[in-house]
Amino acid sequence: MLKTQLRRAIDPRHARGMDSGQLRDEFLIDDLFQPGQVHLVYSQYDRMIVGGAVPQNGPLTIDKVHETGTPSWLDRREATLVNLGPSGTVEANGESYRMGRCDMLYLGMGSGPVTVSGKQARFYIISAPAHRAIPARLITIDDAAQVALGGRDTSNERVIYQFVHPAVMESCQIVMGMTRLATGSVWNTMPAHRHERRSEAYLYLDVPEGQNVVHLMGEPSETRHLIVRNEQAVLSPPWSIHCGAGTSSYSFIWAMAGDNVDYTDVDMVAMGDLR
């Protein structure tokens, strides 16, 4: 079963007046992983698709997606799939890929229908428009580039794993990876920043039962927050900061699409400028 949803772009002036329920309706995705279903959210921010697929009752195939306007969803798009379960399989363009937990599979434009399978698999999906075909590549966590940041004294000791990233491989516009916080660290992406040239999606992982992450968003002078739980995603528009703190350590998968794949191309926000 394929379920799709459209999320329209929100002006920051509109977002300033939203209450918690309205912010959650526009920016939080809390139901991506439903047994026997593919759920895709088509965002007007850089035309990014954020999705989930849970093939526990049998294989699921993603082919025609109405919102893309093409016979098959990857005719003019690229995608990255991440397995959140212990094992799973993806079939695309005549090839089969066996994936362990948090392995990422990049599929280039024209890969055709994509079939996912595995009784314990849960696939997180990111897709964005592409301008040319790039060969598929499976990137395991051992293949990812690693960058250590932060420290214990600021409660943000973490390792950034770069998967679909210029340091590892080429893509059209998707830049994607995962951040794991060390035990006892809770802050991510602080000091905060924005990047007006691209939008981002966060998927929070490894959040223990009964624990939450407070995701901060909004303009630096007009911050807002979302309470996020395990395996829930947040759409982060270009005008918004994106950082957060949890009631325990956790991980998150970040994915960007837009005008620039330079990971360091950000507009930093000074700590004293946050309101």
C-alpha positions as CSV (number, residue, x, y, z in Angstrom):
1,M,0.0,0.0,0.0
2,L,1.3,3.5,-1.0
3,K,0.2,6.5,1.0
4,T,1.4,10.0,-0.1
5,Q,1.0,13.4,1.5
6,L,1.8,16.9,0.3
7,R,3.4,19.5,2.6
8,R,3.5,23.0,1.3
9,A,6.2,25.6,2.0
10,I,5.5,27.9,4.9
11,D,6.7,31.5,5.1
12,P,8.6,32.3,8.3
13,R,6.2,35.2,9.0
14,H,3.4,32.6,9.0
15,A,5.3,30.2,11.2
16,R,5.8,32.9,13.9
17,G,2.1,32.8,14.7
18,M,1.6,29.0,14.8
19,D,0.8,27.2,18.0
20,S,2.2,23.8,18.9
21,G,-0.4,21.8,17.0
22,Q,0.0,23.8,13.8
23,L,3.8,23.6,14.0
24,R,3.6,19.8,14.3
25,D,1.1,19.5,11.5
26,E,3.4,21.4,9.1
27,F,6.9,20.3,10.1
28,L,6.7,17.0,12.1
29,I,6.2,13.6,10.5
30,D,5.3,11.2,13.2
31,D,3.8,8.2,11.3
32,L,6.3,7.2,8.7
33,F,6.7,3.6,9.6
34,Q,3.5,1.7,9.3
35,P,3.4,-2.2,8.8
36,G,2.7,-3.2,5.2
37,Q,2.8,0.4,4.0
38,V,5.0,2.9,2.1
39,H,4.3,6.4,3.4
40,L,5.8,9.3,1.4
41,V,5.7,13.0,2.3
42,Y,6.3,15.2,-0.7
43,S,7.6,18.5,0.6
44,Q,7.7,21.7,-1.5
45,Y,11.0,22.6,0.2
46,D,13.4,21.7,-2.6
47,R,10.8,19.0,-3.7
48,M,12.3,16.6,-1.2
49,I,10.4,13.4,-0.5
50,V,10.7,12.0,3.0
51,G,9.3,8.5,3.4
52,G,9.2,5.2,5.2
53,A,8.5,1.6,4.2
54,V,7.8,-1.4,6.4
55,P,7.7,-4.7,4.4
56,Q,7.0,-7.0,7.3
57,N,4.0,-8.6,5.6
58,G,5.8,-9.0,2.2
59,P,7.7,-7.0,-0.4
60,L,6.6,-3.4,-1.1
61,T,7.3,-1.7,-4.5
62,I,7.6,2.0,-5.1
63,D,6.9,2.9,-8.7
64,K,4.4,5.6,-9.8
65,V,4.1,8.5,-7.3
66,H,1.5,11.0,-8.4
67,E,3.2,14.0,-7.0
68,T,6.4,13.5,-9.1
69,G,4.4,13.6,-12.4
70,T,6.4,10.9,-14.0
71,P,5.6,7.3,-15.0
72,S,8.1,6.0,-12.3
73,W,9.1,8.0,-9.3
74,L,12.9,8.0,-10.1
75,D,12.5,9.0,-13.8
76,R,13.8,12.5,-12.8
77,R,15.0,11.8,-9.3
78,E,17.6,10.3,-7.1
79,A,17.0,8.6,-3.8
80,T,18.7,7.2,-0.7
81,L,17.3,4.4,1.4
82,V,18.4,3.5,4.9
83,N,17.6,0.3,6.7
84,L,16.6,0.9,10.3
85,G,16.1,-2.8,11.0
86,P,18.7,-5.6,11.5
87,S,18.6,-6.6,7.9
88,G,16.7,-6.0,4.7
89,T,16.9,-6.1,0.9
90,V,16.4,-3.5,-1.8
91,E,15.9,-4.4,-5.5
92,A,16.3,-1.7,-8.2
93,N,17.4,-1.6,-11.8
94,G,18.0,-5.3,-11.9
95,E,20.3,-5.4,-8.9
96,S,19.7,-6.6,-5.3
97,Y,21.3,-5.0,-2.3
98,R,21.4,-6.7,1.2
99,M,21.5,-4.0,3.9
100,G,22.3,-4.1,7.6
101,R,21.2,-1.6,10.1
102,C,21.9,2.1,9.1
103,D,23.5,1.1,5.8
104,M,22.5,3.6,3.1
105,L,21.8,2.8,-0.5
106,Y,22.1,5.6,-3.1
107,L,20.0,5.1,-6.3
108,G,20.5,7.4,-9.3
109,M,18.0,8.9,-11.7
110,G,16.3,6.3,-13.9
111,S,16.6,3.4,-11.4
112,G,13.0,2.4,-12.1
113,P,10.7,0.8,-9.6
114,V,12.2,0.0,-6.2
115,T,11.2,-3.1,-4.1
116,V,12.0,-3.4,-0.5
117,S,11.7,-6.6,1.6
118,G,12.6,-8.1,5.0
119,K,10.3,-9.1,7.8
120,Q,12.3,-7.0,10.3
121,A,13.3,-4.2,7.9
122,R,12.2,-0.6,8.2
123,F,13.4,1.6,5.4
124,Y,13.8,5.4,5.7
125,I,13.6,7.1,2.3
126,I,14.9,10.4,1.0
127,S,14.5,11.5,-2.6
128,A,15.2,14.8,-4.5
129,P,15.2,15.9,-8.2
130,A,18.2,15.0,-10.2
131,H,19.7,16.3,-13.4
132,R,21.7,13.2,-14.5
133,A,22.1,9.5,-13.8
134,I,24.8,8.5,-11.2
135,P,25.6,4.8,-10.6
136,A,23.9,3.2,-7.5
137,R,26.1,2.6,-4.5
138,L,25.7,0.8,-1.2
139,I,27.5,2.7,1.6
140,T,27.9,0.8,4.9
141,I,28.7,2.5,8.1
142,D,32.3,1.3,7.8
143,D,32.4,3.1,4.4
144,A,31.2,6.4,5.8
145,A,33.6,9.2,6.5
146,Q,33.7,10.1,10.2
147,V,34.1,13.5,11.8
148,A,34.3,13.9,15.6
149,L,32.9,17.1,17.0
150,G,31.9,18.7,20.3
151,G,33.0,17.7,23.8
152,R,31.8,16.5,27.1
153,D,32.0,19.9,28.7
154,T,29.4,21.3,26.3
155,S,27.3,18.0,26.4
156,N,27.6,17.6,22.6
157,E,30.3,15.0,22.0
158,R,29.3,13.3,18.8
159,V,30.5,11.6,15.6
160,I,29.2,12.6,12.2
161,Y,29.0,9.8,9.7
162,Q,29.0,11.1,6.1
163,F,27.5,8.6,3.7
164,V,26.1,10.4,0.6
165,H,28.6,13.2,0.8
166,P,31.3,14.7,-1.5
167,A,33.9,13.1,0.9
168,V,32.6,9.7,0.0
169,M,30.7,9.8,-3.3
170,E,29.1,12.0,-5.9
171,S,25.3,12.8,-6.1
172,C,23.2,15.4,-7.8
173,Q,22.0,17.2,-4.8
174,I,21.3,14.8,-1.9
175,V,23.8,15.1,1.0
176,M,23.1,12.6,3.7
177,G,24.5,11.0,6.8
178,M,24.0,10.2,10.5
179,T,25.1,11.7,13.8
180,R,25.6,9.7,17.0
181,L,25.9,11.4,20.3
182,A,28.2,9.9,23.0
183,T,26.7,8.7,26.2
184,G,25.9,11.6,28.4
185,S,25.8,14.1,25.5
186,V,22.4,15.5,24.4
187,W,23.0,18.6,22.3
188,N,23.1,18.4,18.5
189,T,24.1,21.0,15.9
190,M,24.9,23.6,18.5
191,P,26.0,26.3,17.9
192,A,23.1,26.6,15.5
193,H,23.1,27.5,11.9
194,R,20.9,27.9,8.8
195,H,21.5,27.3,5.1
196,E,19.3,29.4,2.8
197,R,20.5,27.4,-0.2
198,R,19.0,24.1,0.8
199,S,16.5,22.5,3.1
200,E,17.0,19.5,5.4
201,A,15.1,16.7,7.1
202,Y,16.0,15.1,10.4
203,L,15.0,11.6,11.5
204,Y,15.6,10.9,15.2
205,L,16.8,7.4,16.2
206,D,17.8,5.5,19.2
207,V,15.7,7.6,21.5
208,P,14.8,5.3,24.4
209,E,11.2,4.5,25.3
210,G,9.9,7.3,27.5
211,Q,12.5,9.8,26.4
212,N,12.1,12.8,24.1
213,V,14.1,15.2,22.0
214,V,13.4,18.9,22.0
215,H,14.0,20.0,18.4
216,L,14.6,23.7,18.1
217,M,13.5,25.5,14.9
218,G,12.5,28.9,13.6
219,E,14.3,32.1,12.9
220,P,17.2,32.9,15.3
221,S,15.2,35.7,16.8
222,E,11.9,33.8,16.9
223,T,12.8,30.2,17.9
224,R,10.1,27.6,18.3
225,H,10.3,23.9,19.4
226,L,8.9,20.5,18.6
227,I,8.8,17.5,21.0
228,V,10.0,14.6,19.0
229,R,10.1,10.8,19.8
230,N,11.9,7.9,18.4
231,E,11.8,7.4,14.6
232,Q,9.9,10.7,14.0
233,A,11.1,13.1,11.3
234,V,11.2,16.9,11.1
235,L,11.2,19.0,7.9
236,S,13.6,21.9,8.3
237,P,13.1,24.9,5.9
238,P,16.0,26.9,4.7
239,W,15.1,29.9,6.8
240,S,15.1,27.9,10.1
241,I,17.7,26.9,12.5
242,H,17.8,23.2,13.4
243,C,19.3,21.9,16.6
244,G,18.1,20.2,19.7
245,A,18.6,18.5,23.0
246,G,17.3,15.2,24.3
247,T,16.5,13.8,27.7
248,S,19.0,11.0,26.9
249,S,21.6,10.3,24.2
250,Y,20.3,9.5,20.7
251,S,21.2,9.5,17.0
252,F,19.7,11.2,14.0
253,I,19.9,10.9,10.2
254,W,20.2,14.2,8.4
255,A,19.5,14.7,4.7
256,M,19.8,17.9,2.7
257,A,18.7,18.9,-0.8
258,G,19.1,22.1,-2.7
259,D,21.4,24.4,-4.5
260,N,24.7,23.5,-3.0
261,V,26.3,20.2,-1.8
262,D,29.1,21.9,0.2
263,Y,28.4,20.6,3.7
264,T,30.2,23.6,5.3
265,D,28.2,26.2,3.4
266,V,26.2,27.4,6.3
267,D,25.2,30.6,8.0
268,M,26.3,30.4,11.6
269,V,24.2,31.9,14.4
270,A,26.0,33.3,17.4
271,M,24.8,31.9,20.7
272,G,24.0,35.4,21.9
273,D,21.7,36.0,18.9
274,L,19.3,33.2,19.7
275,R,15.9,34.3,21.2
